[in-house]
């Protein structure tokens, strides 16, 4: 009898109790959580690096265009303004952006092929339609705001963020995921000029690269959230701020690992937090690090304004 009891006790000691199994499973789950988080963070970092490369290439194309046009900077473009010197054409209203059934319509989204940077970005000739429906791509009738049919199926990856998260379908339909600082063409003149291709007379907007004060501090391109991409330009207090003037981020920028990519007029790229992007849309505020009160609009947005510190 004693020998039998010892054998049973030894057999019990060779196995695992339920508590021990639960502890092991718990440790495995925790380790898997860490691994998944690390893989996710690595993917976001890789996407951000790809996005940074795209925005650098767009900035380089913008610089080349400016150099070929006597330092006159490409225009930022409002929604469907379709001006000859806009960097891209097109745009849409918030109602269409919130209605997925509209995303496949021909007039939805932006039209890089019509913008002045297209040859510099893709190496292909520019294609655009003249306002009023006449165009220079043959005898086809193309109403304003509708891209050339030859380009409808192109995704224009040179203009797209590599990862738009849950809004990937909207970003793909828009074809352009970057906005440009509105104030690069904010200087309006009373002079008229004749469009060399359309023959139309237009009021001249101009801002020259040679007039830019502190180009390393002045914003150029911003990787913007698809939900606020009504047009191809951005300015402080605009759609990315939620249109309520509260700077609460109700329409946020698309971010990679809680940061977004921005380029500056001198060509370099930085990664900013959502908070910093919203902060610099305020007219004035406290500069991080220095504690000084600064005019954010002049410091970051207006090309010909110096870094301005309030006394």
C-alpha positions as CSV (number, residue, x, y, z in Angstrom):
1,X,0.0,0.0,0.0
2,X,2.8,2.4,0.9
3,X,4.6,1.7,-2.4
4,X,1.4,2.4,-4.4
5,X,0.9,5.8,-2.7
6,X,4.5,6.9,-3.4
7,X,4.0,6.0,-7.1
8,X,0.8,8.1,-7.4
9,X,2.5,11.0,-5.7
10,X,5.4,10.9,-8.1
11,X,3.1,10.8,-11.1
12,X,1.3,13.9,-9.8
13,X,4.6,15.8,-9.5
14,X,5.5,15.1,-13.2
15,X,2.5,17.1,-14.6
16,X,1.4,20.8,-14.5
17,X,-1.4,22.2,-12.4
18,X,-4.1,24.3,-13.9
19,X,-2.7,27.5,-12.3
20,X,0.7,26.8,-13.8
21,X,-0.7,26.4,-17.2
22,X,-2.7,29.6,-16.9
23,X,0.5,31.5,-15.8
24,X,2.4,30.2,-18.9
25,X,-0.5,31.1,-21.2
26,X,-0.7,34.5,-19.7
27,X,3.1,35.1,-20.2
28,X,2.7,34.0,-23.9
29,X,-0.2,36.4,-24.4
30,X,1.8,39.3,-22.9
31,X,4.8,38.5,-25.1
32,X,2.6,38.2,-28.2
33,X,1.2,41.6,-27.3
34,X,4.6,43.1,-27.2
35,X,5.6,41.5,-30.4
36,X,2.5,42.7,-32.2
37,X,3.0,46.2,-30.9
38,X,6.6,46.2,-32.0
39,X,5.7,45.0,-35.5
40,X,2.9,47.6,-35.7
41,X,5.3,50.4,-34.6
42,X,7.9,49.2,-37.1
43,X,5.3,49.2,-39.9
44,X,4.2,52.7,-39.0
45,X,7.8,53.9,-38.9
46,X,8.4,52.3,-42.4
47,X,5.2,54.0,-43.7
48,X,6.3,57.3,-42.3
49,X,9.7,56.9,-44.0
50,X,8.0,56.2,-47.3
51,X,5.7,59.2,-46.8
52,X,8.7,61.3,-46.0
53,X,10.3,60.2,-49.3
54,X,7.2,61.1,-51.3
55,X,6.9,64.5,-49.7
56,X,10.6,65.1,-50.4
57,X,10.1,64.3,-54.1
58,X,7.1,66.6,-54.3
59,X,9.2,69.4,-52.8
60,X,12.0,68.7,-55.2
61,X,9.6,68.9,-58.1
62,X,8.1,72.1,-56.8
63,X,11.7,73.6,-56.6
64,X,12.5,72.5,-60.1
65,X,9.3,74.2,-61.5
66,X,10.1,77.3,-59.5
67,X,13.6,77.4,-61.0
68,X,12.3,77.1,-64.5
69,X,9.8,79.9,-64.0
70,X,12.0,82.8,-62.9
71,X,11.5,81.9,-59.2
72,X,7.7,82.3,-59.4
73,X,6.3,79.7,-57.1
74,X,3.6,77.3,-58.2
75,X,0.1,78.2,-56.9
76,X,-1.5,76.2,-54.1
77,X,-5.0,75.9,-55.6
78,X,-8.4,76.1,-54.0
79,X,-11.2,73.7,-54.6
80,X,-11.9,73.4,-58.3
81,X,-10.2,76.8,-59.0
82,X,-8.3,75.1,-61.9
83,X,-6.0,77.9,-62.5
84,X,-3.2,77.4,-65.0
85,X,-0.4,77.6,-62.3
86,X,-2.1,75.4,-59.7
87,X,0.0,72.5,-58.6
88,X,-2.9,70.2,-59.0
89,X,-6.5,70.7,-60.1
90,X,-9.9,69.7,-58.6
91,X,-11.3,69.1,-55.2
92,X,-14.6,68.3,-53.5
93,X,-17.0,69.5,-50.8
94,X,-17.4,67.8,-47.4
95,X,-20.8,66.4,-48.4
96,X,-19.3,64.3,-51.2
97,X,-16.3,63.3,-49.0
98,X,-18.7,61.8,-46.5
99,X,-20.7,59.9,-49.1
100,X,-18.8,56.8,-50.4
101,X,-21.1,56.5,-53.4
102,X,-19.6,59.7,-54.7
103,X,-16.0,58.6,-54.5
104,X,-16.2,56.8,-57.9
105,X,-17.7,59.7,-59.8
106,X,-15.4,61.2,-62.5
107,X,-15.4,64.6,-60.9
108,X,-14.3,63.5,-57.5
109,X,-10.8,63.9,-56.3
110,X,-7.8,65.8,-57.5
111,X,-6.2,65.8,-60.9
112,X,-2.4,65.8,-60.7
113,X,-2.2,65.3,-64.5
114,X,-3.6,68.9,-64.9
115,X,-1.2,70.5,-62.4
116,X,2.0,72.3,-63.2
117,X,4.2,69.9,-61.2
118,X,3.1,66.8,-63.2
119,X,6.0,66.8,-65.7
120,X,8.5,67.3,-62.9
121,X,7.0,64.5,-60.7
122,X,6.3,61.8,-63.3
123,X,8.3,62.8,-66.4
124,X,5.1,62.8,-68.4
125,X,3.6,65.8,-70.3
126,X,0.8,67.7,-68.5
127,X,-2.8,67.1,-69.5
128,X,-5.6,69.4,-68.6
129,X,-8.9,70.8,-69.8
130,X,-9.6,74.4,-70.5
131,X,-12.2,76.1,-68.4
132,X,-15.6,76.1,-70.1
133,X,-15.0,72.6,-71.5
134,X,-12.5,73.2,-74.3
135,X,-9.3,71.3,-74.0
136,X,-5.9,70.8,-75.7
137,X,-5.9,67.0,-75.7
138,X,-7.8,66.6,-79.0
139,X,-11.4,67.3,-79.9
140,X,-13.0,65.7,-76.8
141,X,-15.3,67.7,-74.6
142,X,-14.2,67.7,-71.0
143,X,-16.2,69.8,-68.5
144,X,-14.3,71.7,-65.8
145,X,-13.1,69.7,-62.9
146,X,-13.2,66.3,-64.7
147,X,-9.8,64.6,-65.3
148,X,-8.7,63.3,-68.7
149,X,-10.3,59.9,-69.2
150,X,-6.8,58.4,-70.0
151,X,-5.9,59.0,-66.3
152,X,-9.0,57.9,-64.5
153,X,-7.6,54.5,-63.5
154,X,-4.2,55.8,-62.4
155,X,-3.5,56.1,-58.7
156,X,-0.7,58.6,-59.0
157,X,1.3,56.9,-56.3
158,X,3.8,59.8,-56.6
159,X,1.1,62.0,-54.9
160,X,-0.2,59.5,-52.4
161,X,0.7,58.7,-48.8
162,X,1.7,55.0,-48.6
163,X,-0.7,54.2,-45.7
164,X,-4.0,56.1,-45.0
165,X,-5.2,53.6,-42.5
166,X,-8.9,53.1,-42.3
167,X,-9.4,55.9,-44.8
168,X,-7.4,54.2,-47.5
169,X,-10.4,54.0,-50.0
170,X,-11.1,57.7,-49.6
171,X,-7.4,58.6,-50.0
172,X,-7.2,56.5,-53.2
173,X,-10.3,58.1,-54.6
174,X,-8.8,61.5,-53.9
175,X,-5.5,60.6,-55.7
176,X,-3.6,63.3,-53.9
177,X,-2.9,63.2,-50.1
178,X,-0.8,66.3,-49.7
179,X,-1.7,69.9,-49.4
180,X,0.5,73.0,-50.0
181,X,0.7,76.2,-48.0
182,X,-1.9,78.6,-49.3
183,X,0.3,81.6,-48.7
184,X,2.9,80.8,-51.2
185,X,0.7,82.6,-53.7
186,X,-1.0,85.0,-51.3
187,X,0.4,88.2,-52.8
188,X,-2.2,89.6,-55.2
189,X,-1.4,92.2,-57.8
190,X,-3.5,94.5,-60.0
191,X,-1.6,93.4,-63.1
192,X,-3.2,91.1,-65.7
193,X,-1.4,88.5,-67.8
194,X,-2.2,86.3,-70.8
195,X,-2.3,82.6,-70.2
196,X,0.2,81.2,-72.8
197,X,-1.9,78.0,-73.5
198,X,-5.5,79.1,-73.1
199,X,-5.1,82.7,-74.3
200,X,-7.2,83.9,-71.4
201,X,-6.6,87.1,-69.4
202,X,-6.1,86.5,-65.7
203,X,-5.4,88.5,-62.6
204,X,-1.8,87.8,-61.6
205,X,-1.0,86.3,-58.2
206,X,2.7,86.1,-57.6
207,X,5.1,85.2,-54.9
208,X,8.8,84.7,-55.7
209,X,11.1,82.3,-54.0
210,X,13.7,85.0,-53.9
211,X,11.4,87.0,-51.5
212,X,11.1,84.2,-49.0
213,X,12.4,85.0,-45.5
214,X,13.9,82.1,-43.6
215,X,12.8,79.3,-46.0
216,X,13.9,76.7,-43.5
217,X,11.0,77.8,-41.2
218,X,8.2,78.3,-43.8
219,X,5.9,75.4,-44.4
220,X,5.4,74.0,-47.9
221,X,3.8,70.5,-48.1
222,X,1.7,68.8,-45.4
223,X,0.6,65.2,-45.3
224,X,-3.1,65.8,-44.6
225,X,-5.9,63.5,-43.3
226,X,-8.1,62.4,-46.2
227,X,-11.2,63.5,-44.2
228,X,-10.2,67.2,-44.5
229,X,-8.8,67.2,-48.1
230,X,-11.4,69.4,-49.7
231,X,-8.8,71.2,-51.7
232,X,-5.1,70.9,-52.4
233,X,-4.0,73.8,-50.1
234,X,-3.9,74.4,-46.4
235,X,-3.9,77.5,-44.2
236,X,-4.1,78.2,-40.5
237,X,-7.6,77.6,-39.1
238,X,-8.7,75.8,-42.2
239,X,-10.5,72.5,-42.7
240,X,-8.0,70.4,-40.8
241,X,-8.9,72.4,-37.7
242,X,-12.5,71.4,-37.9
243,X,-13.8,74.8,-39.2
244,X,-14.7,76.0,-35.7
245,X,-11.7,78.1,-34.8
246,X,-11.2,76.2,-31.6
247,X,-8.1,74.3,-32.9
248,X,-9.5,71.2,-31.3
249,X,-8.4,68.8,-34.1
250,X,-11.9,67.6,-34.9
251,X,-10.6,67.0,-38.4
252,X,-7.1,65.7,-37.8
253,X,-4.1,65.2,-40.0
254,X,-3.2,61.7,-41.0
255,X,-0.3,60.6,-38.8
256,X,2.3,57.9,-38.7
257,X,3.0,56.8,-35.1
258,X,1.3,59.9,-33.8
259,X,3.2,62.2,-36.1
260,X,2.8,63.7,-39.6
261,X,5.3,64.7,-42.2
262,X,5.8,68.2,-43.4
263,X,8.3,69.8,-45.8
264,X,9.6,73.3,-45.7
265,X,10.5,75.8,-48.5
266,X,14.2,75.0,-48.2
267,X,13.3,71.3,-49.0
268,X,13.9,69.6,-45.7
269,X,11.3,67.4,-44.0
270,X,10.2,67.2,-40.4
271,X,7.8,65.0,-38.4
272,X,5.5,66.9,-36.2
273,X,3.0,65.8,-33.5
274,X,-0.7,66.5,-34.0
275,X,-0.5,69.0,-31.2
276,X,2.3,71.0,-32.8
277,X,0.4,71.1,-36.1
278,X,-2.6,72.5,-34.4
279,X,-0.6,74.9,-32.3
280,X,1.0,76.6,-35.2
281,X,-2.4,77.3,-36.7
282,X,-3.1,79.6,-33.8
283,X,-2.3,83.3,-34.4
284,X,0.0,83.5,-31.4
285,X,1.4,81.2,-28.8
286,X,4.3,80.2,-26.6
287,X,7.2,78.7,-28.5
288,X,8.3,75.3,-27.0
289,X,11.7,75.4,-25.4
290,X,12.2,79.2,-25.4
291,X,9.0,80.2,-23.5
292,X,8.7,83.2,-25.8
293,X,5.4,84.4,-27.2
294,X,5.5,84.2,-31.0
295,X,3.4,85.0,-34.0
296,X,2.9,81.5,-35.4
297,X,1.3,82.7,-38.7
298,X,4.3,84.8,-39.6
299,X,6.8,82.3,-38.3
300,X,5.6,79.3,-40.3
301,X,3.0,80.4,-42.9
302,X,3.8,83.7,-44.7
303,X,6.8,83.2,-46.9
304,X,8.0,86.8,-46.9
305,X,7.7,87.3,-43.1
306,X,10.6,86.8,-40.7
307,X,10.4,84.6,-37.7
308,X,8.4,87.0,-35.6
309,X,8.6,87.2,-31.8
310,X,6.1,89.2,-29.8
311,X,7.5,91.4,-27.0
